[in-house]
Amino acid sequence: MEKKGGVSEIRDFERNAILDGEGSTKSWQEKLLGTPGSSNAQTLPKLVMQLSGITGKVWVRQDGAVARINSATDILLLDLSQARKFEAERKMVKEQTAHKAAPAF
């Protein structure tokens, strides 16, 4: 990572190495989000993305995984389908454990 004005900046080859490592058996496709559309139907969803901070370059995989660089912090954020599945399973086990521990009246 290079220092630019006191802020670390992820370089393309570093980002590519991370995406390759998280590639599973699928490949990443670069998408550009948050640019104004040519019709009102396209503009409203893109405006919502801009207001939520989901703009700029985004990489997606066929399994629903998403990677994007937070432009404010220059951090590569990964939303992986495997992680979502793990979190859902963990939540289910925790709820089942709590349900079993509840006293019967």
C-alpha positions in Angstrom: 0.0 0.0 0.0 1.3 3.4 -0.9 1.0 6.5 1.2 -0.8 9.3 -0.5 -1.4 12.4 1.6 -1.1 10.4 4.8 -3.7 7.9 3.7 -3.0 4.3 2.6 -4.3 3.6 -0.9 -4.9 0.0 -2.2 -3.2 -0.6 -5.5 -4.8 -2.6 -8.4 -2.5 -5.6 -8.0 -3.2 -5.8 -4.3 -7.0 -5.7 -4.9 -6.7 -8.3 -7.6 -4.6 -10.6 -5.3 -7.3 -10.4 -2.6 -10.1 -11.0 -5.2 -8.2 -14.0 -6.6 -7.8 -15.4 -3.1 -11.5 -15.1 -2.5 -12.4 -16.2 -6.0 -13.7 -19.6 -5.1 -14.3 -21.4 -8.4 -16.0 -18.3 -9.8 -14.5 -15.2 -11.4 -15.1 -11.6 -10.5 -16.7 -9.1 -12.9 -16.1 -5.4 -12.6 -19.2 -3.2 -12.6 -19.6 0.6 -12.4 -22.4 1.6 -10.1 -24.0 4.9 -9.2 -23.6 6.7 -12.5 -26.7 8.6 -13.7 -29.0 6.6 -16.0 -30.6 7.6 -19.2 -34.2 7.2 -17.9 -36.1 7.9 -14.7 -36.4 4.2 -14.1 -32.6 3.9 -14.1 -31.9 7.2 -12.3 -33.8 6.5 -9.1 -32.1 3.3 -8.1 -28.7 4.8 -9.0 -29.5 7.9 -6.9 -30.3 5.6 -3.9 -26.9 3.9 -4.4 -25.1 7.2 -4.5 -26.9 8.4 -1.3 -26.0 5.1 0.5 -22.4 5.4 -0.6 -22.5 2.4 -2.9 -20.9 4.0 -5.9 -17.8 3.6 -8.0 -16.2 0.3 -8.9 -17.7 -2.9 -7.7 -16.8 -6.5 -8.4 -19.5 -9.2 -8.4 -19.4 -12.9 -8.7 -22.1 -15.3 -10.0 -22.8 -16.6 -6.5 -23.8 -13.2 -5.3 -20.6 -12.1 -3.7 -19.8 -8.4 -3.9 -16.5 -6.5 -3.4 -16.2 -2.8 -3.4 -13.7 -0.2 -2.3 -15.0 2.3 0.2 -13.9 5.6 -1.3 -13.8 7.4 2.0 -11.5 4.9 3.7 -10.0 3.1 0.7 -10.9 -0.2 2.4 -11.8 -3.2 0.2 -15.1 -4.5 1.6 -16.1 -8.1 0.8 -19.7 -9.4 1.1 -19.3 -13.1 0.5 -22.1 -15.6 0.1 -20.2 -18.1 2.2 -20.0 -15.6 5.1 -23.7 -14.8 4.8 -24.6 -18.5 4.9 -22.3 -19.1 7.9 -23.8 -16.1 9.8 -27.4 -17.4 9.1 -26.5 -20.9 10.3 -24.8 -19.5 13.4 -27.9 -17.3 14.2 -30.2 -20.4 13.8 -28.1 -22.5 16.2 -28.0 -19.6 18.7 -31.8 -19.2 18.5 -32.4 -23.0 18.9 -30.1 -23.0 22.0 -32.0 -20.1 23.5 -35.3 -21.7 22.8 -34.3 -25.0 24.5 -33.0 -23.1 27.5 -36.3 -21.2 28.0 -38.3 -22.5 30.9 -41.6 -24.2 30.2 -44.6 -22.8 32.1 
